[in-house]
Amino acid sequence: MSAIHLFIPHYRVEEVLGEIRECLETGWTGLGFKTLAFEQAWRKYTGLPHAHFVSSATAGLHLAVRQLKEAGGWRADDEVITSPLTFVSTNHAILYENLRPVFADVDEYLCLDPASVAARVTPRTRAVCFVGLGGNVGRFPEISELCRRRGLRLILDAAHMAGTWLEVEGERRHAGWGADVAVFSFHAVKNLPTADGGMVCFSDGALDREARKWSWLGINKDTFSRTQSSTAYRWRYDVEHVGFKYHGNSVMAAMGLVGLRYLDEDNAVRRRLSAVYDAELAGQADVLPVPMAPECLPARHLYQVLVEARDEVMATLNEQEIFPGVHYRDNTEYPMYSHGYGTCPHAQQAGHRVISLPLHLVLDDDDVRRVARALVDIVEARRILGRS
Ligand SMILES: *Cc1c(COP(=O)(O)O)cnc(C)c1O
């Protein structure tokens, strides 16, 4: 039996090489024509008004927090309510700007629980950062309404949400709609894989324009538009800020352009494989799939279940050449976020029970059945042995 891994990125190699070849033949691999084409294609696909291609979602989250802080006149130690059940990038981005991450608990979707968020709002709260775990929408619409009512900014960590659609007042909207800024990831293990890359989508055009300067060292004009200029001074530019080197490049954008063409198709495969897991695991009281929010067509970046004795169950799966993952450990268990330890009991419990089962485009239905049956057998055997 061959090994079954959590993620294997799948690339349309010839088509990707064709797009990259164009970068190489024109001699333009940096910020330029392909990054602009990818941004344009992303705006067209999502319907979001602005899209800025950056080197990673981590860079994009930092830009997102930074621009909102600057625009809102936030001060050091102002608070951002965030999820403890996420990749650390989400919360590092808050700390990069010397703001304080305040952890709220998660609900059955493993996304921020609106009641817990409401209970954490203080006079120093400036924003909420919602993570669409596994491509799920959770109770994002309620959080969005809460932010509107309380005058808070809303940041969406959409690293798992490329191609997640939701229904808002009868309209089909891409994830990011209703947030002040949404940040997507195109890292190699995400559901629209390049090698590394991200997209930061502000709802406000002024913030998008500012972010473009900050992502290129504070320089106010990019090289590409300078070479297009007809003036004799096209080598000149101004430096307005101590900015960062966060912009994306044309080779990664070339990979992203191809992935975007197949995103809906690929996510449909993920949803189909997820339905096979659902059918296999239906009625198993000791293996609980994390539900997807209704009225959402999720990207299905992850298929997650909750089990007791997770670490032992994972080790036994590994013995059978099945290699699932964990998304995520409760961040308040890390020393640097320990100020939140014990404040989010549901997230803490989920952090000890959650498993992400293998889900990628190289799997077929039989692979999924093998994983599900192995999992059920292990959990069943433990139950019979009295969880020894
Ligand atoms: C992967 C991930 C990120 C960071 O994405 P990069 O593009 O690797 O920087 C941020 N948040 C979540 C939830 C992620 O899974």
The ligand as an SDF file (V2000), in Angstrom:
LIG
                    3D

 15 15  0  0  0  0  0  0  0  0999 V2000
   -0.6730   29.5350    5.5880 C   0  0  0  0  0  0  0  0  0  0  0  0
   -1.4000   30.4850    6.4450 C   0  0  0  0  0  0  0  0  0  0  0  0
   -0.9870   31.8050    6.5940 C   0  0  0  0  0  0  0  0  0  0  0  0
    0.3040   32.3140    6.0130 C   0  0  0  0  0  0  0  0  0  0  0  0
    0.3900   32.1390    4.6530 O   0  0  0  0  0  0  0  0  0  0  0  0
    1.7830   32.3660    3.8990 P   0  0  0  0  0  0  0  0  0  0  0  0
    1.3780   32.6550    2.5090 O   0  0  0  0  0  0  0  0  0  0  0  0
    2.5470   31.0770    4.0330 O   0  0  0  0  0  0  0  0  0  0  0  0
    2.4890   33.4860    4.5590 O   0  0  0  0  0  0  0  0  0  0  0  0
   -1.7570   32.6590    7.3640 C   0  0  0  0  0  0  0  0  0  0  0  0
   -2.8780   32.2320    7.9680 N   0  0  0  0  0  0  0  0  0  0  0  0
   -3.3040   30.9590    7.8640 C   0  0  0  0  0  0  0  0  0  0  0  0
   -4.5820   30.5660    8.5350 C   0  0  0  0  0  0  0  0  0  0  0  0
   -2.5700   30.0420    7.1110 C   0  0  0  0  0  0  0  0  0  0  0  0
   -2.9730   28.7700    7.0270 O   0  0  0  0  0  0  0  0  0  0  0  0
  1  2  1  0
  2  3  1  0
  2 14  2  0
  3  4  1  0
  3 10  2  0
  4  5  1  0
  5  6  1  0
  6  7  2  0
  6  8  1  0
  6  9  1  0
 10 11  1  0
 11 12  2  0
 12 13  1  0
 12 14  1  0
 14 15  1  0
M  END
$$$$
